Amino acid sequence: MEDLPEALVTEILKKITRTSDLNSLSLVSKQLYRIEGNQRGAIRAGSGLCTAIKALTSLCDRFPNLRKVEIDYSGWIPGHGSQLNNKGLFVFSSHCSSLTDLTLSFCSYIGDSGLGCLAYCKTLVSLRLISAPQITSNGLFSVAVGCTSLSALHLIDCEKINSVEWLEYLGRDGSLEELVVKNCEGVNHHDLLKFGSGWTKLQKFEFEKKKGMSDLLPCDEVFDSLYDAHTTDTYDFCCESLKDLRLVRIKTWPEIGLRVVLGKCKALENLSIEYVLALNDNDLIALSRSCSNLKSISLGLNLQRYSSDVQYCETRTSFTDNSLYALALNCPMLQIVDLKFTGCDSDWPSEIGFTQEGFLALIQSCPIRVLVLNTANFLDEEGMKALSSSPHLETLELIFCPEVTDAGMRFIAHTPCLSNLTLRLCHQVTDVGVAELGRARKLESLVIEYCGGISLQAAQGVAKSVDYSKKCSAALSKKIGLGGGF
């Protein structure tokens, strides 16, 4: 190895991706140690980073061309040594001239003065702050002013952020392409509209409020099912570059708030709406008319009270078949559909605003490849028969769908392109239905979890890959709204 040209050794090292292998290889010779150090572009450190400032300085000297750094202190206790503090962040500006991507997770001793040091990192493109209890809006403003190349900002569990001067500044600059704000109680969805002209360039936006027990029950307020927020010009901005949009646990009534975005994003490809209060059909209809490129939609819907007549109040999920018909008509590229209904009766008819007729209109009009249904009590044997004729369906996941039976399995087994099937908490499916799947010999993978009528013996050999569990896992509990799923 010592006799090989350095350029050739460098190319060899580029083929090695595992960090443990690179660490071992660097011990072989001084040449490999130096070359590997120069080419290392990313590191991840955390609780083992004792005497943090000296250790970080040493790492940056060892790897002078670092572009991506993640500092993660999740699970940290005082016995693990010192955490990185505000002075430690100065190391990045003085020793990491190529730094473009920085993630700080559970860094309890970093505050605004530390973020001020990052203002000197002129190459910084992406910054993620996760569970940063000392950081306030002042520190973010320093970053907004100093980091002129910043295009991605994630703020998660940052409790002290409240005022939004930083957001207004970033909006005026207009360079941000990705903005994620989760569980920052000092920032509400009306504040985010102050982003102004920054919406024009934004390609990914997520806003999520904290989980709460109030999400389990219908709101006491009654919302107007006919209200149309998209006939007004209250907010004068456009977001025509937005491709990914996720809104979770916000209230859009009586003020319009972020719901207006749904009618403004013409380039949208991926939409996720979970437990958003007061939305109605007009919101999805407006979105469908603007977003012919929509490829993925995920809806997490809980019970809400609607009325256009003061004498009558209807408790149901946010949208009806009118939304499904609009998506079917206007979104010819829709490939992924994920529908979750929370708090609805398992018997049909129930408070779910969708019917099987509207659901099948969507499935039969769009090239659906992936379909996830959670607590969809409207899907029965006839619905499964219709699903089986879907020419593009490759992946189907059914969670707590009480009307899905062995007869439905007989139909779905003959779906032309189906290769991945997941059944969770579907107790009406038995070994008889699973045998139908086995005879079709089409499945690449089969996942069965907490389905009381299906035995391990019946599941074995039905697909090339079989994952079977009798118990309800933590992941499934979250999917069906148990154990903190909200």
N, C-alpha and C positions, 0 to 999 in steps of 0.2 A: 504493500500500500504506500510505503514511503516514496517509492520510485514513480508512482503514478502522477501525471500532471494534476495540478490543483483543480483545474476546471472540470476534469473528469471525475475526481473525487466528489466535488460539489454536486454534480449531476447524480452520482450514485446515492448520496445522502438525501437528495430530494425525493427519492423513491421510498424512503423509509418514513413512515407516518406515525408509528407508535412512539409516544414519549419515552416509555421505559427502554425501548430499543435504542433510541437516540442517546439517552443518558449512558447506557452501557457502552455504546460505540465510542463515545467521547473519551472514555477511559483508556482506550487502546493505545493512543499515541498523542503527542502534543499537536501534531498536524491535524488530526481528526478533531481534537478538542477545540482548536481554533476555528476550523472551517465550520464545524457543527454550530458553534456559538454564533458565528457571523450570520448563518443562514436561518437560525431559529427565529420565527416571526411571531410566535404566540406562547404565552405562559399562563398558568393558572396557579394561584397560591392562596393560602388561607391560614387556618389555625396553626399550622406548622411554621409560619413565618415569624419566628421569635426574634427579639430585638429588631423590630420591624424595619426601622429606617435603614440600619446598617445592612440587613439582609436584602432589602429591596435595592439598595444602591449596588450591592454586590451582584445581584441578578441582572441589573441593567448594564453593568460593566461587562458581565459575562455574555450577554446577548445584546449587542449594541444596535441591532436592527429590528428590535421589537416593534410590531405594528398593533398587536392585539394583547391586552392584559386584562385578566380577571382576578380580582381580589375578593374572596368569599370567606366570611367568618361565620357562616351558619353553624350552629352547634358549639360555638366558642364559649369557653369558661375561663376565668382568670388563670387557672392552672396551666392553660395552654401557652402562656407568655403574653407579651405586649401586642396589642393591636396597632395597626397602622393609624397614625394620627395626622393632624393637619400639616405638620412639618414634613411628614413622609410624602405627601402629594407633590411637594416641590421637587422630589427626585424625578418625577416624570418630565417636568418641564426642563430640567437641567441635564438629564441623562438619556431621555428617550425622544430623540429628534424626529423619529419616524412614526410615533404613536398615532394611530388613527381610531382605535376602538378600545374603550375602557369601560369595564363593568365593576361597580363597587357594591357588594352585597353584605348586609348586616355589619357595616362598618360604623360602630357606635361612637367612635371618637373622632369622626370627621365631620366638620361643620362648615360654615360659610367661608372662613379664612382659608380652609383647605381647598374648597372649590375655586377660590380666588387664584390659587396657584395654577389651576388648570387653564385659566385664561391665557397663560403664556404658551399653551400647547396649540400652536397655530395649525397643526396638521390634524387635530382631532376632528373626526367625522361622526363618530357614534359614541354616545354616553348613556349608560344605564345605571340608575341609582335605585337600589332595592333595599328596603327597610333601612332608611337613613334617618334616624330620629332627630338629629341635630341640625339638619339642613333646612334653611328657610328660603323664602323668595329672594332675599338679598344675594345669597350665594348663587342662585340660578341666574339672577340678572348679570352677575359678573361673568358667568360662563357665556351667556347670550351675547354680551358685548365683546368678550375677548376671543371666543372660539368662532372665528368668522367662517370656518369650513364646516361647521356642524350641520349635519343633514338628518340625524336620527337621535331622538331623545326619548328615553323611557323613565318614567317616574312611578315607582311602585312602593306603597306603604311609606310614604314620606309625610309624616303627620303634621309638620310645622309649616308646610307650604300653604300660603293663603292668597295674598295679593298676586296679581297677574301682570305686573309690569314686564316681567321677563317674557311672558307670552306675547304681549303687545309688541315688544321689541323684536322678537323673532318673527312675528308676523310682518312687520314693516320690512325686515331684511329679506324675507321671502325665500330663504335657502332650505328650510326644513322640509324633508320629504317623508319623514316618519315620526309620528307623535303618539306615545302610549302613556296614558295617565290612569293608574289603578289605585283604588283605596287611599286617595289623598283627600281627606274629608274637607280640607279648606278650599278645594277647587270644585265648583259646581259646573253643570253643563252650560249654563248661561255665560259663565266666565270664558269658556272655551270659544264662544262665538266672537270674542274680542281678538281672536287670532287674525281677523280681518283678511287682508290680501294674501296672508300666508297660506290660506286654504287653496289658493290657485295652484301651488306647486305640490301640495301634500299628496302623497300616494298611499300612505297607510295611516289610519287613525283608529285608536281604541280608547274608549272611556268606560270605566267600570267603577261603581260605588261599592262600598263594603257590604258583605253579607249581613242579613239580619232576620230575626224570626218573623218580622212583619211581612216578609216575602211569602210566607206560607199561607197567608189569609188574604181574601179580597180586600182591596182598599175600601174605606168607608165612603169615599167620594163616588159620585155617579158621573161618568164621562159621557160626552155627546158622541154618539156613534156616527153622526153625519158631519161632524166638524171637519173642515178642510183647511189645514194649515198651509197648503200649497197654492192658494189663490191670492195670497198676500205677498207684499214685497218688504216685509218688516226688516229682513236682513239682506243687505246689498253686498253679496259676495258670491263667488262661484268656486266650485271644487271639481273642475272637469278632469283633473289628473288623478283623482282618488280611485284606487283600485281595490283596497281592502278597508272595510268598515265594520267595527264591532262596538255595539252599545249594550251595556249590562247594568241593570238595576238603577234606572233613572226615571224621574217623573217629568213628563212633558206637558203638564197641565197645571194652571191655566195659561201660563206663558208658553209660547211655541217652542223655544229652546232648540235643542239639537235635532228634533224631528224634521226641521226644515231641510236639513242636509239630505234627507232621503229623496228629495225631488230635484237635487242639484248636481248629482254625481253621474255624469254621462259615461264615464269610463269604468264604472264599478264592475268588478269581477267576483268578489267574495263578500258576502253580507252575513253578519251574525247579530241577531237581536235576541237578548235574553232578559225576560222579566222587566220590560220597559212599560211603565204605566201610561195609559190614555191613548196609545196608538189605535188607529182604526183602519178600515179598508182603504180609505183615501190615501194613507201614507204608502202602502205597498202598491197601490194603483199608480200613484205619481212616480214611484221608483221604477216600476216596470216599464213605464212609458219612456223613461230616460235611459234605462240601462239594458240595451239590447245585447251587451257583451256579458251579462251576468252568467257566471259559471257555477257558483256555489251559494246556497242559502241555508242558514241554520237558524231555526226559530225555537226559543225556549219560552213557552207561553204558560202563564198562570191565570187564575180566575180574577176577573175584574167586573165592575158593574157599569153597564151601558144603558143609555136611554136617549131617544130623541123626543120623548113624550114624558112630561112630568107625571103622568098618571101610571106609567109603566116603567119598570126597571128590570133589566135582564142581566143575569150573572153568567158570564161565559168568558172564553179566551178572546184575545184581542181581535183576531181576524176571522172572516167568514169565507165561504166559497168564492165570493166576488174577488178576493185577493188571489186565490188560486187560478181563477179564470184569466185574470189580467196577466199573471206570470206565464200561463200557458200560451197566451196570445202574443206576448211581446218579448219573451226571453227564449229565443230558439237555441241558445247555446248552453242552457242550464243542464249541468251534468251531475251535481252533487246536491242532495236534499236531505236535511237532518231536522226532524220535527220532534219536539219534546213537549208533553203536556203535563202540567203539575197541578195537583189538587182536584182533578176531575174524577167524577164517579167512574168506576170501571164498567158499569152497564151502559148500553146505548138505548135510547138517546141520552146524552149527558150534556155538560156545559161546553164541550169542545165545539168551536165555531165552524170547524170543517166537517163535511160529510164525505162519505166514500165516493160519491159522484164527483164532487169537486176535486178530490185528491186524484182520482183516476184520470180526470181531464188533464191535469198537470203531467202525470206520469206518461200518458199516451201522446202528449204533444211535444215533449222535450226529450232529448237523448240522454236520459238519466243512466249514469254508470254506477253511482253509489247512492244507496237509500238507507237511512237510519230512521226507524220509527220507535218512539218511546211512549208507552201508555196510549197508543192509538186504538181506542176501543171501537172505532168505526170500521176497522179492517176485518173482514170476515172471509168466508170461503170464496164468495164471488169476487171479492177484491183480490184474493190470492190468484184466482184463475186469470183475472185481467193482468195482474203483474207478470204472470208467467209468459205472456206474449211480448213483454218488453224486449226489443231486439238488442239493446245496449247494456242492460243491467248486468253488472259483474259482481257487485258486492251488496249484500243485503244483511242488515242487522235489525232484529226484532227484539224489543225489550218490553216485557210486561204488556203484551198484546193479547188480551183475554179471549178474543174470538178466533185466534189462529189455532187451527186444529190439524189432525192428521190428514184430513181431506185437503187442507191448504198445502201441506207438504207434498201431497201427490201431484198437485198442479205445479208448484214452484220447482220441483225436481226437474222439470222439462224446460225451464227458462233457457233460451238459446246460449247465452254467454255467461251465465252465473257460475262463478268459480269460488266465491268466498261467502259463507253463510254463518251468521252468528245468531244463536237463540239464547236469550237471557230471561229467566223468570216467565217462560211460556209453559204453563202447567198443563195446557190442553193438548200439547204435543207429546206423543208416547213413542215407544219403540217401534210401533207400527209405522208411524210417519217417518221416522229415521230410516227404516228399512226401504221406504220408497226412494229416499235420497241415495241410498247405497246402490240400488238397482240401476239408477240413472248413470252412475259412474262419471259424474261431471265435476265434482267439487275438488278444488285444490286444498282448501282449508275449511274446517268445521269447528266452531267454538260453541260449546254448550255449557251454560252456567246456571245453576240453581233452577233446573227444570225437573220437577219431581217425577214426571212420568217417563223420563229417559234414563236408561241404565248405561253404565260404562261399556258393558258388553255389546250393546246394540250400536253404540257410537263408533267403536273401534273398526277401522277399515273402511268407513264410509267415505273418507277423504284422504288425500295423501298426508295431510297434517290434521291431527285431531287434538283439541285442547278441551278437556272435560273437567268440570268441578261440580260437586253437589252443593257446595256452600255458596253463600252470598258474599262476594269479596267486597273490600272497601271501595274499589272502583265502581262496582255495580251499585252499592249503596248510594254513592254520589250521583250516579246516573238516574236513579229513581227517586232522588230527593230525600234520602235518609242520611242521618249522621253528618249533617252540615253540608248537604248538597247545594244549599243556597248561598 
